[in-house]
Amino acid sequence: MLIQSNKVWIADQFVPAQIEMEGGKITDILPYGSKKADEDYGDLRIVPGFLDIHCHGAYNFDTNDANEEGLRYWTEHVVDEGVTALLATTITQSEEVLTKAVANVAKAMEDGYEGAEILGIHFEGPYLDMVYKGAQPEQHIVKPTIEQFKRYQEAAKGNIRYITMATETDDDFALTRYLTENGVVVSIGHSAATYEQAIMAYAHGARSMTHVYNGMTPFNHRANGLVGAAYRLRTMFGEIICDGRHSTPAALNNYFMSKGPDYSIMVSDALMAKGSPAGSKFIFGGNEIEIYPDRKSVV
């Protein structure tokens, strides 16, 4: 199959080009118009598929629902927006609910599904800070333990790949070290950690931060906080929500100018309300979400 467009993303820019594919793989890149194309997309952009590592759900489905059909519908339809792979993301809840949620994702991965590839599970919570918990239900926030995480990972059949946690609540960084040693990415988030505590978390294996600016200690010129650590730690990855509401365009510019493209991760942090019409209401983490006519969602 041969497709072409005036705007194909190659070498960090949009250029006119053709893409030749066989068996679902790109086999050649050619100048625009070199051969007769099966599809010509004109001025529409052709870009690599998006990998969303922080998304809770969409189309009335949430990862915590543990509904296999809902998960399948999500992966099948999210490709319409260019998402070709994702980490199904949980929210803080009881051990029973989270166990069922991760087991459901593992079952779908094992049985097969269509659409975007499920790369694994992003385990957001329940090891978070009370002050910076955001929409996470505080009654289910607990201190991190290796023993409890092992139970979750067993239910997930080893598919928890990434975890958001307040590393300052992890005594002696025991779970942080265990996760790092076992190939799970530790991301500091919903955390009251100081700049100094963030440095120590990095020293013990933490390598990412969850939705920078949101759910963390802010930057001050005398107390730099997690935001300051996100700027300063050059090899610390950081997710960031680029909708212009979670952070202003100026704040986003400051972050990307500081981190550069290699350590900045754009995420949607999408909820089950995604894809629903204005006026729709949902319960997420015990909070009511309503979608307003201007497409903004308010918790």
N, C-alpha and C positions, 0 to 999 in steps of 0.2 A: 504494500500500500504506500502511496506517495501523497503527502499533504504539503501545502505551502501557505505562506502568509508574508505580508510586507513587514510584519513585526514578530520575528522569531528571536527569543532571548538566547544569544550566543556571545561569549566573551564579554560578559557584563554590559551588554547593550542589545537593543532591538535592531535587527537587520533583516532585509528581505532574504528568504531562504526556503529551500525545500527539505523535507525530512522524509527519508525512506525507511520503512519499517517492515519487519518480517517476524512473524511469530511473537508479536507483542514487544519486540525489541528494535531500537534504532540501529539500522545497519549502515546508513550513510547520510551525510549532510551535503546538499548541493546548492549552487546559486539559484535564486528564484527564477522559475521559468525554464530550467534546464531540460526537464522532461514534462510530459503530459501528466498533470496532477489528478489524482482521484478526487481530492477536495481542495478548493482554494478558499481560504478564510479571509482574503482581502486584508483589511486593516485590523482585524481582530488579533489579539496577542496570543502567541503560543509560548507557554512557559513550562518549566518543570512542575510536576505535581506538588501540591502543598502537603507537608507533614505537620499535623496539629498534635502537639504532645500534651496539650492541656485543654480537654473538652469533655464536659460532663454528659452531654446528650444533645438531642434535637428532636423535632417532630413529635412532641409529647412523650418522649422516652428519656429516662435518666439512667445512668449506669447502675445506681443504687437500686433501681426497680427490680433487677435480676430477671428481666423479661427477655427471653431469647428472641422472640419475634420482633420486639421493639429494637433490640440491638441489630438484628439483621436488616430491618427497614432503614435504620440510621446509616449503616455502612453502605447500603445499596444506593441511597439517594444523596449522600453528602458529596459524592463524586461530581454531581452536577455543579458544584461550586469550586471544583478544582482540587479538592482534598483527596489525595490518593492513599494516604496512610495516617493512622492516628493512634494515640494512647487513650484507651477508654478510662476516664477519670472518675474516681469516687469522691464522695464528700463525707465528712465525719458523721458516723452513726454508731449504733450499738455493734458489738462484735457479731451478733447473729446476722444483722442486716448486711454488714460488710463481707462476712464470710459467704453469704449467698450471692452477693454481687460479684465478687471475684471468681467464684466457682462458675457463675453463668458466663462470664467472659471467656474463661478457660474452656468451657464446653463448646461454645461457638467456634473458638479457634481450632479446636480438635475436630469438630464435625464438619466444618467448612461453611462458607458464606460467600456472598457476592459483594462487589464494590470495593470500597477503600480497605486496605489491608490493616488489620488490627495488629500493631506492633507489640502490644502488651498492655499493661495496666499502669496508670499513674495513680498512686495511692496518696491522695491528698487528705491528710489527717489519719487517725484521730490525735496525733501527737503534736498538738499546736499550743499556742499561747492564748490565754483568755482575753487579754487586752486587744490583741490584733487578730482575733478570730474571724472578723468579718461576718459573713452569713453562715459560718459553721456553727452548728448547735452546741452550745457550751456544756450541756449535760452529758455529752458523750466524749468530751475531750479528756484524754488520760495521759499519764506519763508513759514514755516509751519503754518497752521491754523487749529483749530479744525473744523471749519465750512466746509472747503474744504474736509478734511478727511472724515467727516460724509457723504458727497455726494459720495465719492468713496466707502465707506463701505456699503452704501445703495445699490449701483449698484452691489456690490459684494455679496449681501445678507448675510453679516456678515462673509464672508470667508477670509478676510484679517487677517492672523494670526501672521504675522511677518513683521516688517518694518525696512528698513535701512534708517537712517537719520543722518544729522549732528546736533547733539543735541545742540551744541553751538549756532545755529541760532534760536533755539526755545525759544522765549522770556518767561522768568520766568518758563521755562520747562512746559508750559501749555499743549502742545500736548503730551509730554512725560508722564506727569501725567495722562492725559485723557486716553491714550492708555493702560497704565499699569492698571488703574482701570477697563478697559473694556476687559482685557484678551488678548491684542495684545502685543507680545514681541517686545521691542524696542532694536534695534541693532545699535550701533554707527559705522558709516562708511562713506566713502567719506567725511571725516571730518578733519578740521584743529584744533580740540580741543586740548588744552594743557592737561597735566597730571591732573592738578587741576580741569579743567573743566570736565574731564572724571569722576573724583571722585564725583563731584556734580551731573552729569547725573545719575550715579549709585544711589546716594542718593535719586533721584527723580524717580527711577524705571527702568532705562536702565539695561538690564541683559545680553547683548551679544555685540560682535563686529563683523563687517563684513570683510571678507577676511583679517585677520590680516597681517600686513606689507604693504599691498597694499591699496592705497587710504586713507592714514592716516599719521599723524605726526610721524616721526621716533624717535627712542630712542637715547638720548644723555645723557651722565653721569651727565650733569648739567640741562638739560631740557628733562625730561623723555618721554614726548609725549604720544600718545595713545598706542604705542607699549609698553612703560614702564608700562602703566596702565594695559594693557593686561597681562603682567607678574605678576604684583603686586596684582591685584584684584583676589583673589583665587576663589571666587564664581561668577566671570564674565565668561560666556561662550565666546568662540571665534571661528568663522569659520576660516578655513585656506585651501588654495588651494595647494595640494601636488603633483603638476605635475613636480616639479624640475625646473620650469622656472619662475613662479611667485615669488618663493622664493627658495634660494639654499637649498640643503639637510642639510647643516650645520645650516642654519636659522631655518629650520623645526625641527631639532633635539633640538635646544635651546628652541623652543616654547613648544614642547611636554615634554621635561624634566622639564620645569617650570610649565606647567599647569597640566600635568598628563592626563590620559585618560578620566576622568569624565567631564572635561570642555572644551575639544578640539573637534571641529566638522569639520571633513573633508568634503569639498564640491567640486563640479566640476566647478561651475560657467559656465556651458556649454552654448554655443551659438547655433544659428540655423545652423552654419557651421558643427556642430558635426555630424559625420557619412557620410560626403561628401568626394569625392576623391580629390587628389592633383590637384591644378590648379583652384579649385572652388573659386568664388568670391561672396561676399555678402555685403550688406549695413546694418550696425548695428549701431543705434544711430547716423546716419549721417556719419559714418566712413566706409571706404571700408576694408573688411577683405579678405585676400587671404590665402588659405591653401598651404603651400610649400610641395615639395616632401618628406621631412623628417617628414611630418605630423604636423609640427609646424604651428600655425596660427598667422599671423602678422596683427596688427591693424595699 
